[in-house]
Amino acid sequence: MKRRHLLLVAVLALVALSGCTGFFGSEEVDPERLNENASYDWNTSADGTIVIEESKYTAVYAVENETTFDVYTVDSLGRERSVPISALRFRYENGTVVSAANSSLSASETRQRTTVNLSGNVSGKVGYSVGRTGKRFASPTLVEDGSYTVVLPPNTGAGIPFLSRISPGGYESETVDGQQVIRWDEVTADQIIVRYYLDRDLWLFGGLSAIAIVIGVVGTLYYYRQLQAVIRRRKEAGIDLEEEDGDDDPRDRGPPPGMR
């Protein structure tokens, strides 16, 4: 009887999961989400441009003669996972920008990928927005061997060891309008990782470092004074009074015992 109950539960679970996104097929992304508003840097010359904000990031990728564009991330186990994109836009080479509301632009999700369905075989730039938190950004290189640009939020930075990380290497960095801009001419690595710090984190780190240095100096002086006090007390007690002359030449001491 228990086996029948377990079998029934398994069948019901299978039926329930069959309706979940990504387990047994794809599901269209909500058009209302795709039609949300966002601003994009369409004038970028990089193949991939990511502008990181406090609670989201926007991405613009160049496509050439493509009908679809796949967006995904990689979890801690190395598995591909879909990305919940919003504010989907496409800019044609002539400068025309379309949304899902006024074109056939759409997107679908499976468990592993989010696929942007373009309006036919087209060239241009696709833009989308993704919610985020924290001070770390990581993304697979969605355009293979392409050029990339990452713009950090205002009042943040990357480049100081222990507080930040930029991977892969071979990048150039500059500050534009108060924001750090990181550029790669070509990325052959599988993913881009940027861990940054807030400006106030830098001040906090500097303050803690200064306190640690002061504590170290004070501790060293205290230890030195204690050591000198011990030496002084030993001398006053008549201990270790016979000190060798620093100018004593070992050759003046004569032969070793037993050889005289």
Salt bridges, closest charged atoms under 4 A:
ASP70 OD2 - ARG113 NH1 3.31
ASP75 OD2 - ARG79 NE 2.90
ASP75 OD2 - ARG81 NE 3.90
GLU80 OE1 - ARG113 NE 2.85
GLU109 OE2 - ARG33 NH2 2.81
GLU174 OE2 - ARG183 NH1 2.36
ASP201 OD2 - LYS135 NZ 2.84
ASP240 OD2 - ARG234 NH2 2.54
GLU243 OE2 - LYS235 NZ 3.90
GLU244 OE1 - ARG253 NH2 3.86
ASP248 OD2 - ARG253 NE 2.85
ASP249 OD2 - ARG251 NH2 2.74
